[in-house]
Amino acid sequence: MNTVTQLILLATATLLLFPGSPALATEERMVERDALLAEIKSGVYLTSEELGRNQLAPNVIQALRIVPRHEFVPKKYRKAAYYDRPIPIGHGQTISQPYIVAIMTELIEPKAGDKIFELGAGSGYQAAVLSRIVDKVYSMEIIKPLGEQARERLKRLGYDNIEVTVGDGYHGRPETGPYDAIVVTAAGDHIPPPLIRQLKPGGRMIIPVGSGFFTQQLM
């Protein structure tokens, strides 16, 4: 998705905190990850008026710290994996800016036991972050090569509580709903009514609304 230009709206994680493959607890490039986290925290503080909070929840910080972002970007861009900016992943798409991933995760207030639908799998990074907090993530990608790559990447890295399908996510995935939260990573000109119907009572959806070439609002 494009960088959102307008907003509305502790220790190393262990396998005890995040069950699964040892690949999830990698120490590789941890210094860079911690530096990125510091930059994200600063960004959250500076935009606290728009966000309605001045810091990230501990579970969001832990998830961002444990997920190796460099595994989700093309090899030629891996040196830039821990810069706070979007990176091209092919087919005209990007892996979102880490700050955007952080606040989208934060604002839906995910918790253990939740079931989340994500529209726009992309590289699989946002789903990976969510999966370290919630029980199950259902992710859908309209671009077939990206969806297949994301599925294989997540499987290789051991994220076994994420299910990636290829298709048009406008109508959601009602067969596995309703969901505690829905994350839409690609901007549209309106909020799809089918997605609203697939939220549980009290559930949250976060979505950038607006043109892909002009101002978007994160709602």
N, C-alpha and C positions, 0 to 999 in steps of 0.2 A: 504494500500500500504506500501511498505518498505520505510524506511527513505532514502531520496535522499542523496547520498554521494558526489555528485559533481554537481555544478550548472553552467549552461550556462545561458547563458542568460544575553464627555469630561465629561463631567458631565454625570450622569446616563442617559441612553437613555430612552425616554418617549414614551408613546403610540402615541403622536403626531408625533414623528419621525418615529416610526415603528407601523403602524396600525395593529390591530389584538387582539388576546386573551391577557388578563392580565398575563397569564402564561409566555408570552414572556418577560415581564419586571420584572421578579423575582429578588429580592435582595439576595436570598439565595447564600451563599458562595461568595459574591461579593469581599470580601477582598482577597480571593485566586485568583479570576479572575483578579483583578487589579495587583497582584503580578506576575501572569503569563504574563499579557500584558507587564509589565515592562521588563520581561526576553525576550519576543519576540522582543520588540523594540530594545533592546540591540543586539540581534542576527541579526536583519536587519541592524543595523549600522555597525556591525563587518563584514558583508558580502556585504557591499554596492558596492564594486568594481565589484563583480559578478552580483549583481542585477541591477546595473545602477541607484540606488536611495538609499538614506540613511534613509528614514523614510516611514511609512505607511500613506496612505491617511486617512483623518478624518473619511470618511464613513466606511472604513475597520476597523479602531479602534473601532468605535461605534458598528459595527456588532459583532466583537469578544467579546466585553464587555457584550453585552446583551444576547448572546446565552449561556445557561447554559450547559457547556460541560458534567457535571456530569450526566445529563439526558440521555446522549448518550453512556455511558459505562456500562458494566455489573455491577450489584450491588457489587460484590466481589472486584471490582477494583475502586470503587468510591472515596476512600481515595486518590487515585493517579490521579484523574481526572484533576487536575490543575498542574500536572507536565508537563514539556515540553518534552514529549516523546510519542511514539505510545503505544496503549494499545490493547491487544487482545479482539476481539468481537465474537470469535467463527468461526468455519469453516475455520480455517487457515488464517483469515483476521484480520486487525487491524483498529482502528480509528487512523487517521494520526497524527503525531506529530503536535502540534499547530503552531509551527513556519512554517511548510510546508503548512498548511492550510492558514496561513496568507499571505505568499508570493505568493502562487498560486492565491489567491483572488486578491492580489495587482497587480500582473503582467498582469492580463486580463483587468484591469482598468474598473471594473463594474460601472454602473451608473443607476440612476432611469430611468425606462422605458425599460431597457434591457430585453431580453429573452435569457436564458442560458440553454444549454444542458450539463448534467454531466454524464459521463460514469463511473460507479462504485459508487453506492449510499452508500454502506457499512452501517454504523450506521445511516446515514442521517445528520451528523454534518456539513460536508462541504456544503451541500445543504441548511441547516438552516442558516449558515452564509451568503451565497450568497443571500438568500431570504430576508434578512433584508436590502438589497441594491437595488435589481433589481425588475422588475415587475413580472417575472415568471421564475421558475426553473423546467425543465423537467429532472428527474434523472432516470437512469436505472441501475439495479443490476442483474448480471447473476446468483447469488446464491439465489434461491427462498426463503429459510427461512430468510435470511438477508434482502432481498427486502421487504418481507411482514412485518417484524419487523420494518423496517425503515418507511414504510408507516403508520403503526399503531402508532408508536411513534410520528411522525410529526403531525399526525391528533390529537392525544391526547394533544400535546403541543400547538396546535392552528396555525400551519404553513400552512395556507390555500392557499398559492400561490406556493406550491410545488406539483408536480405530480410524483409519483414513479411508475415505471413499472418494471416487471421482464422480462429479456431477455438478449441476447447477443448484447452488444452495439457497436460492431465493425462497423455495418452499420448505426449506429446512429438512429435518429428518424426523417426521412425526412418529415413525415406528419405534424409535428408541426414546422418545420424549415422554412426559414433559421434562424440562431441564431447569436446574437451579439457576443457571446463567447461560447467556448466549454472547459470544464474542464475534463481531464482524470486523474483519481486518481490511476490507476493501470498501472504498467510498461509493455510495449510491446517492441518488437524488431524493430518496425517501426511505422510510423505515418499512420493510416488508411486513405486511399484516400477518402472513403465515407464521413468521418468527415470534410475533407477539403472542399468538395463540398457543405456541409451544413452550412458553414460560410457565413455571409453577407459580401459584399465587405468592406474591412477594419476591418473585425472582427478578433478576436484573439482566438487562441487555446493554451492551456498549457498542456504539456504531458511529463511524465518521459519516456525516451527511453533507453532501455538496458535490460540486463538480470536481473531477480529478485534476482539473487544470487551474482551478480558482480556490477561493477560501473554502475550507471544510470546517465543520463544527463537530467536535467529539461529544456525542450525546448519550 
